[in-house]
Amino acid sequence: MASASRAKIEINSELLAHAHVSKAWPFEEARKVLSRIKRIPQPTGPIIFETGYGPSGLPHIGTFGEVARTTMVRHAFRVLTEDKVPTRLICFSDDMDGLRKVPDNIPNKEMVTQHLGKPLTQVPDPFGEHPSFGQHNNARLKAFLDTFGFEYEFLSATECYASGRFDATLLKVLEHYEEIRDVILPTLGPERRATYSPFLPISPATGKVLQVPIIDRDLAAGTVLYKDPDTGKLTQVPVTRGHCKLQWKADWAMRWAALGVDYEMAGKDLIDSVRLSGRICRILGRQQPEGFNYELFLDENGEKISKSRGNGLTIEEWLTYASPESLALYMFQSPKKAKRLYFDVIPRAVDEYVGHLAAYPKEEWSARLMNAVWHIHKGTPPEAELPISFALLLNLASASNSEDAEVLWGFIRRYAPDATPEGHPLLDELVAYAIRYFHDFVKPAKRYRAPTDKERVALTDLDARLGALPEKILAEEIQGEVYAVGKEHGFEPLRDWFSALYEVLLGQTQGPRFGSFVELYGIPETRALIGKALAGDLVA
């Protein structure tokens, strides 16, 4: 089990007053939990927040999003209760689930195929790093959560079942077997209804998770009887100590009841499952957790992201090109709105994070509690003043075709003479991210084109006007000259002129505010770039 020490939080009367009325979604969710414990006369133990993980594929970014969002709700709850009510965050892995299909994005698929149907913790690790595939994926998840600094406890379904932690609640499931079946059966087709049982025995012969009809039950002995499909023999096994697991809707409810879960959010595709599991949880004598249903992430084609298909960004991929905080911002924003999640969203997320960070010190308390950085940094966002944006850094790298950090810092110092990597560590991180992003995404996609006759005349005019400007001219004045050239040469709409600048000079369809770019890149360097474009060197 992995956990982090519980950090103390600072709460003052002004913060508390605004928190109780804040419309930020983590506070709205935390107030649900607060209302819940007021309905429970004498709650025992800490308030339990839970997130679930199905480790049938490699951990993906949606899993991180659920932990990050739940952490934000947990922190908001701690503020509302003045940190007087103990809380726990459990990250639960359903690693006893049977492997239904081999993921597309793993090695040694043929070896894994031989173990289809077995619990994930009984499938050998195709990467050769851990005792099982389930443990490999659990380790991947925990490593990232630890890196990010989440306070959580990791629980494995395999360990909870095998250790007896779930035994008492599993016996309650056996006791209420028919009631639980009556909840699920109306949702199934005729063929599935004929064989459905909440219990899935683990075959002693093959080790597979079996979806078979239960012939008989013995409540006193705590066992079920079934016919093994591989051996043809009638087999009796206990429902406890890992000899059976539950079908997942019943399993989810059993887990809520056994662990005393108070809050768990889930994807919009699980709305019906939450409702059914809630009914089963009540049959088992517990109220279902509070929570909400978040929208799913889509890939760049608008299709749902799938762990097994690997068609979305991985955690590692995002962190190659941007900070964990920018990812947390992406998760904070509009959780009930479907969002596309692919590489092109990264630069905007970085700049939005930096913008929120810069705005925070100037805001009143009500605005601060709506600001994502307050929730990302648990109420204490760092100070950060950045002289330039991440988008502008990317365009500097693009225009100079440089992957050298010193070159980019040379441009930065021209704009902010006192800026240094040591004095601006966040900016230095962004320089490194910008270089990686440029190398992997911008550079391979650069497609310069020759200017049209009309654009050639306008570029020649722009070059002359830039040459007539004084050295210490501000970006707004440069932008004014760029606008004037576009208007005088009849570009209508004017964005066609800027599109031409980006496509001809930078080899891309979009770009920065051009005046800001010229101020940072330098007038002589920009004129040299125009000269290369007019001579055909960039296309060549």
C-alpha positions in Angstrom: 0.0 0.0 0.0 1.4 3.4 -1.0 0.5 6.6 0.9 1.8 10.1 1.4 1.9 12.0 4.7 -1.1 14.2 5.4 -0.2 17.8 4.8 -1.8 20.4 7.1 -3.7 23.2 5.5 -4.1 26.9 6.6 -7.7 28.1 7.0 -8.8 31.6 8.0 -12.2 33.1 8.6 -12.3 35.0 5.3 -11.4 31.8 3.3 -14.0 29.8 5.2 -16.7 32.3 4.6 -16.1 32.4 0.9 -15.6 28.6 0.7 -19.1 27.9 2.0 -20.7 29.9 -0.9 -18.1 29.3 -3.6 -19.5 28.1 -6.9 -16.3 26.3 -7.8 -17.3 22.7 -8.6 -14.9 21.1 -6.0 -16.7 23.1 -3.2 -20.1 22.2 -4.6 -19.1 18.5 -4.5 -17.6 18.9 -1.0 -20.8 20.4 0.3 -22.6 17.1 -0.8 -20.3 15.2 1.5 -20.8 17.6 4.3 -24.5 17.3 4.0 -24.1 13.5 4.0 -22.2 13.3 7.3 -24.8 15.6 8.8 -27.5 13.0 7.9 -25.4 10.3 9.6 -25.8 10.7 13.4 -22.4 9.4 14.5 -20.1 8.6 11.6 -17.4 6.2 12.6 -13.9 6.6 11.3 -12.6 8.9 8.6 -14.6 10.1 5.5 -13.6 7.8 2.6 -13.0 9.2 -0.9 -12.4 6.6 -3.5 -11.2 6.3 -7.1 -11.3 3.1 -9.1 -8.9 1.8 -11.7 -9.3 -1.2 -14.0 -5.8 -2.3 -14.9 -6.7 -4.3 -18.0 -4.7 -1.7 -20.1 -1.8 0.6 -19.3 -2.8 3.5 -17.0 -4.1 6.4 -19.1 -4.6 10.0 -18.5 -8.3 9.7 -17.5 -7.3 7.7 -14.5 -5.1 10.5 -13.4 -7.9 12.9 -14.0 -10.2 11.0 -11.6 -7.6 11.0 -8.8 -6.8 14.7 -9.4 -10.4 15.8 -9.4 -11.2 13.7 -6.3 -8.2 15.2 -4.5 -9.6 18.6 -5.2 -13.0 17.7 -3.7 -11.2 16.2 -0.7 -9.2 19.3 -0.1 -12.3 21.5 -0.5 -14.0 19.3 2.1 -11.1 19.7 4.5 -11.5 23.5 4.2 -15.2 23.4 4.8 -14.8 21.2 7.9 -11.8 23.4 9.1 -9.7 20.2 8.8 -11.3 18.7 11.9 -12.8 15.7 10.1 -10.3 13.0 9.1 -10.3 11.8 5.5 -8.8 9.1 3.4 -8.4 8.8 -0.4 -8.3 5.2 -1.6 -7.1 4.4 -5.1 -8.6 0.9 -5.7 -7.4 -1.4 -8.5 -9.8 -4.1 -9.8 -6.9 -6.3 -10.5 -8.8 -9.5 -9.9 -10.9 -8.9 -12.9 -10.4 -11.6 -15.7 -8.4 -10.5 -18.7 -11.0 -10.3 -21.5 -8.8 -9.3 -24.4 -5.2 -8.6 -25.1 -4.5 -4.8 -25.3 -3.1 -3.5 -28.6 -0.3 -1.5 -27.0 1.8 -4.2 -25.2 4.6 -6.5 -26.2 4.5 -10.4 -26.0 0.8 -10.5 -27.0 1.0 -14.3 -27.9 2.2 -15.1 -24.4 -0.6 -13.0 -22.8 -3.2 -14.6 -25.0 -2.5 -17.9 -23.3 -3.8 -16.5 -20.1 -7.1 -14.9 -21.2 -9.8 -15.3 -18.6 -7.4 -15.3 -15.6 -7.3 -12.6 -13.0 -5.0 -9.8 -14.1 -2.7 -10.6 -11.1 -2.3 -14.2 -12.5 -1.4 -13.1 -16.0 2.4 -12.9 -16.5 3.8 -9.4 -17.1 4.4 -9.0 -20.8 7.1 -6.3 -20.0 9.0 -8.8 -17.8 9.3 -6.3 -14.9 6.7 -7.5 -12.3 5.2 -10.8 -11.2 2.0 -10.1 -13.1 0.4 -7.8 -15.7 -1.9 -6.4 -13.0 1.0 -5.6 -10.7 2.9 -4.0 -13.6 0.0 -1.7 -14.4 -0.6 -1.0 -10.7 3.1 0.0 -10.4 2.8 2.3 -13.4 -0.2 4.1 -11.8 1.4 4.4 -8.3 4.7 5.7 -9.7 2.9 8.6 -11.4 0.7 9.4 -8.4 3.7 9.4 -6.1 5.6 11.7 -8.5 2.7 14.1 -8.5 2.6 14.1 -4.7 -1.0 12.8 -4.2 -2.0 11.8 -0.7 -3.6 8.4 -1.2 -3.8 4.7 -0.1 -3.5 2.1 -2.8 -5.7 -1.0 -2.4 -5.6 -4.1 -4.6 -8.8 -6.2 -5.2 -6.7 -9.3 -5.2 -5.3 -8.5 -1.8 -8.7 -7.5 -0.3 -10.4 -10.6 -1.5 -7.6 -13.0 -0.6 -6.9 -11.5 2.8 -10.5 -11.8 3.9 -11.1 -8.1 4.1 -14.2 -8.4 2.0 -15.4 -11.7 3.6 -18.1 -10.3 5.9 -19.7 -8.3 3.0 -19.4 -11.2 0.6 -21.4 -13.3 3.0 -24.0 -10.5 3.0 -24.1 -10.7 -0.8 -24.7 -14.5 -0.5 -27.5 -13.8 2.1 -29.2 -11.3 -0.3 -28.4 -13.3 -3.4 -31.9 -13.2 -4.9 -32.5 -9.5 -4.1 -29.3 -8.6 -5.9 -30.1 -10.8 -8.9 -33.5 -9.1 -9.1 -31.8 -5.7 -9.4 -29.6 -6.8 -12.3 -31.7 -9.3 -14.3 -34.0 -6.7 -15.8 -31.0 -5.0 -17.4 -29.8 -8.2 -19.2 -30.9 -10.0 -22.4 -32.7 -13.4 -22.2 -29.5 -15.5 -22.7 -27.5 -13.6 -20.1 -30.4 -13.7 -17.6 -30.4 -17.5 -17.7 -26.8 -17.8 -16.5 -26.3 -14.6 -14.4 -24.9 -14.8 -10.9 -23.3 -12.0 -8.9 -20.6 -14.5 -7.9 -17.8 -15.5 -10.4 -16.0 -18.6 -9.1 -12.2 -18.8 -9.7 -11.7 -22.3 -11.3 -9.4 -24.4 -9.1 -8.5 -26.3 -12.3 -7.6 -23.5 -14.7 -7.4 -20.4 -12.5 -9.9 -18.6 -14.8 -12.7 -16.3 -13.6 -15.8 -18.3 -14.5 -19.1 -16.8 -15.7 -21.3 -19.8 -14.9 -24.7 -20.5 -13.5 -24.8 -21.2 -9.7 -26.5 -24.5 -9.1 -26.8 -24.2 -5.3 -25.8 -22.0 -2.4 -25.1 -22.9 1.2 -25.4 -19.9 3.4 -24.3 -21.7 6.6 -21.1 -22.9 4.9 -20.7 -19.8 2.9 -20.3 -21.7 -0.4 -21.7 -21.9 -3.9 -22.0 -24.9 -6.2 -21.4 -24.8 -10.0 -20.4 -27.0 -12.9 -16.9 -26.4 -14.1 -17.1 -25.8 -17.9 -13.5 -27.1 -18.4 -13.7 -30.3 -16.2 -17.4 -30.9 -16.3 -17.3 -31.6 -12.5 -19.7 -30.2 -9.9 -17.5 -27.9 -7.8 -18.2 -26.3 -4.5 -16.1 -23.3 -3.4 -16.3 -20.7 -0.6 -17.4 -17.2 -1.6 -14.7 -15.9 0.7 -10.9 -15.6 0.7 -10.5 -15.1 -3.0 -12.2 -18.2 -4.2 -14.8 -16.1 -6.0 -15.1 -12.5 -7.1 -18.2 -10.5 -7.9 -19.6 -9.3 -11.2 -18.6 -5.7 -11.4 -21.8 -3.9 -10.6 -22.2 -6.1 -7.5 -18.5 -5.8 -6.9 -18.6 -2.0 -6.9 -21.5 -2.0 -4.4 -19.8 -4.6 -2.2 -16.6 -2.4 -2.2 -18.6 0.7 -1.2 -20.2 -1.2 1.6 -17.1 -3.0 2.8 -14.8 0.0 2.8 -17.5 2.6 3.9 -16.9 4.8 0.8 -18.5 8.3 1.1 -17.6 9.8 -2.2 -16.7 8.4 -5.7 -17.1 10.1 -9.0 -17.5 8.2 -12.3 -17.6 8.7 -16.0 -20.9 9.7 -17.8 -21.0 6.2 -19.4 -21.5 4.7 -16.0 -24.6 6.6 -14.9 -26.8 3.5 -15.1 -24.1 1.4 -13.3 -23.9 3.9 -10.5 -27.7 3.7 -10.1 -27.8 -0.1 -10.0 -24.7 -0.4 -7.7 -26.4 2.1 -5.4 -29.5 -0.1 -5.1 -27.3 -3.1 -4.3 -25.3 -1.1 -1.8 -28.5 -0.2 0.1 -29.5 -3.9 0.1 -26.2 -4.5 1.8 -27.1 -2.0 4.5 -25.1 1.0 3.4 -25.9 4.3 1.6 -24.2 4.7 -1.7 -21.5 7.3 -1.9 -22.0 10.9 -3.1 -20.4 11.8 -6.4 -21.0 13.1 -9.9 -20.6 11.8 -13.4 -17.9 13.5 -15.5 -17.7 13.7 -19.2 -15.4 11.4 -21.1 -12.2 12.5 -23.0 -12.2 12.2 -26.8 -9.2 11.8 -29.1 -8.6 14.3 -31.9 -11.1 12.5 -34.1 -13.9 12.9 -31.5 -13.8 9.2 -30.5 -13.8 7.9 -26.9 -10.4 7.3 -25.5 -9.8 3.6 -24.7 -7.1 2.1 -22.5 -6.9 -1.0 -24.6 -6.7 0.8 -28.0 -4.2 3.4 -26.7 -5.8 6.1 -28.8 -5.3 8.9 -26.3 -2.4 10.7 -24.6 -0.6 8.8 -21.9 0.4 10.4 -18.7 4.1 10.0 -19.7 3.4 11.7 -23.1 1.8 14.8 -21.5 4.7 15.1 -19.0 7.2 14.9 -21.8 6.0 18.2 -23.2 4.4 20.0 -20.2 4.2 20.2 -16.5 1.9 18.1 -14.2 0.3 21.3 -13.1 -0.9 22.1 -16.7 -2.4 18.6 -16.8 -4.2 19.2 -13.5 -5.6 22.5 -14.9 -6.9 20.6 -17.9 -8.7 18.2 -15.5 -10.1 21.0 -13.4 -11.7 22.8 -16.3 -15.3 21.9 -17.1 -15.4 18.3 -15.8 -18.9 17.8 -17.1 -18.0 18.9 -20.6 -16.6 16.4 -23.2 -13.1 17.6 -24.2 -10.7 16.5 -26.9 -7.4 15.3 -25.4 -4.5 15.2 -27.9 -1.1 16.8 -28.3 -2.3 20.1 -29.7 -4.1 21.0 -26.5 -0.9 21.0 -24.5 0.5 24.5 -25.4 -2.8 26.2 -24.5 -3.0 24.3 -21.2 0.5 25.4 -20.3 -0.3 29.1 -21.1 -3.6 29.0 -19.3 -2.0 27.6 -16.2 0.7 30.3 -16.2 -2.0 32.9 -16.8 -4.1 31.7 -13.8 -0.9 31.6 -11.7 -0.1 35.2 -12.6 -3.7 36.4 -11.9 -4.0 34.7 -8.5 -2.2 37.3 -6.2 -4.3 40.1 -7.6 -7.7 38.4 -7.0 -10.2 38.7 -4.2 -11.0 35.6 -2.2 -14.1 34.8 -4.2 -12.2 34.8 -7.5 -9.3 32.9 -5.9 -11.5 30.0 -5.0 -12.7 29.9 -8.6 -9.1 29.9 -9.9 -7.9 26.5 -10.8 -4.4 27.1 -9.3 -5.9 27.3 -5.8 -7.3 23.8 -6.2 -4.3 22.4 -8.0 -1.9 23.6 -5.2 -4.2 23.0 -2.3 -4.6 26.7 -1.5 -1.0 27.7 -1.7 -0.1 28.4 -5.4 3.5 29.4 -6.0 4.6 32.9 -7.1 5.5 33.0 -10.8 6.2 35.9 -13.1 6.9 34.8 -16.7 8.0 37.5 -19.2 6.8 35.4 -22.2 4.3 32.7 -23.0 4.8 29.1 -23.8 3.2 29.7 -27.3 5.8 32.4 -28.0 8.6 30.1 -26.9 7.4 27.5 -29.4 7.3 30.1 -32.1 10.8 31.3 -31.2 12.1 27.7 -31.6 10.2 27.4 -34.8 11.5 30.6 -36.4 15.1 30.0 -35.3 14.8 26.2 -36.0 16.8 25.9 -32.8 16.8 23.0 -30.2 19.4 24.7 -28.1 18.2 26.1 -24.7 20.9 28.8 -24.7 19.7 30.1 -28.0 16.2 30.5 -26.7 17.5 32.1 -23.5 19.4 34.6 -25.7 16.1 35.7 -27.2 14.4 35.8 -23.8 17.2 38.1 -22.3 16.7 40.5 -25.2 13.1 40.9 -24.0 13.8 40.6 -20.3 17.6 41.4 -19.6 17.5 40.2 -16.0 15.9 36.8 -16.7 18.0 33.8 -15.9 17.4 30.0 -15.7 18.3 30.2 -12.0 16.0 33.1 -11.2 13.1 31.8 -13.4 13.0 28.0 -12.8 9.4 27.7 -14.2 10.4 29.5 -17.4 13.5 27.3 -17.7 11.2 24.3 -17.4 9.0 25.7 -20.2 12.1 26.2 -22.4 12.9 22.5 -22.1 9.3 21.6 -22.8 9.2 23.9 -25.8 12.3 22.4 -27.3 10.9 18.8 -27.0 7.5 19.9 -28.4 9.1 21.7 -31.3 11.3 18.7 -32.1 8.5 16.1 -32.0 5.5 18.0 -33.3 6.2 21.4 -34.8 9.4 20.7 -36.8 8.1 17.5 -38.6 4.9 19.4 -39.6 6.5 22.6 -40.9 5.4 23.2 -44.5 6.7 26.5 -45.9 5.1 27.9 -49.0 6.2 30.5 -51.5 4.4 33.9 -51.2 1.9 34.9 -53.9 2.7 38.0 -56.0 0.4 40.1 -53.7 2.0 38.7 -50.5 5.5 39.2 -52.0 4.8 43.0 -52.5 3.4 43.2 -48.9 6.3 41.4 -47.4 8.8 43.7 -49.2 6.8 46.7 -47.7 6.9 45.1 -44.2 10.6 44.6 -44.5 11.2 48.2 -45.3 8.9 49.4 -42.5 10.6 47.2 -40.0 14.0 48.6 -41.1 12.8 52.1 -40.4 11.7 51.4 -36.8 13.9 52.4 -33.8 15.6 49.6 -31.8 13.6 50.0 -28.6 10.2 49.8 -30.0 7.3 48.0 -28.2 5.3 45.1 -29.5 2.1 47.1 -29.9 3.8 49.6 -32.2 5.3 46.8 -34.3 1.8 45.2 -34.4 0.4 48.5 -35.7 2.8 48.5 -38.6 2.0 44.9 -39.4 -1.7 45.8 -39.5 -1.1 48.9 -41.6 0.7 46.8 -44.3 -2.1 44.3 -44.4 -4.8 46.9 -44.8 -2.8 49.0 -47.4 -2.2 45.9 -49.6 -5.9 45.0 -49.6 -6.0 41.8 -47.5 -9.7 41.2 -46.7 -10.3 39.8 -44.2 -7.1 40.9 -42.4 -6.6 37.4 -41.0 -5.5 36.3 -44.5 -2.5 38.5 -44.1 -1.5 37.0 -40.8 -2.1 33.5 -42.2 0.3 34.4 -45.0 2.9 35.5 -42.5 2.7 32.2 -40.5 2.6 30.0 -43.6 5.4 31.8 -45.5 7.7 32.7 -42.6 7.1 30.0 -40.0 5.8 27.1 -42.1 2.7 26.7 -40.0 -1.0 27.6 -40.2 -1.2 29.4 -36.9 1.2 31.6 -35.0 1.7 34.2 -32.2 0.7 37.8 -32.1 3.2 39.0 -34.7 4.2 42.2 -33.0 5.2 40.3 -29.8 7.0 37.8 -31.9 9.1 40.4 -33.7 9.9 42.2 -30.4 11.2 39.0 -28.9 12.8 37.5 -32.0 14.4 40.8 -33.0 13.8 43.2 -36.0 17.1 42.2 -37.8 16.3 38.5 -37.4 12.7 39.0 -38.6 14.0 41.0 -41.7 16.5 38.2 -42.4 13.6 35.7 -42.2 11.6 37.8 -44.7 14.6 37.9 -47.0 14.9 34.1 -46.9 11.2 33.7 -47.7 11.5 36.2 -50.7 14.6 34.4 -52.0 12.8 31.0 -51.8 15.3 29.6 -49.2 12.7 28.6 -46.7 10.7 26.6 -49.2 13.9 24.9 -50.4 
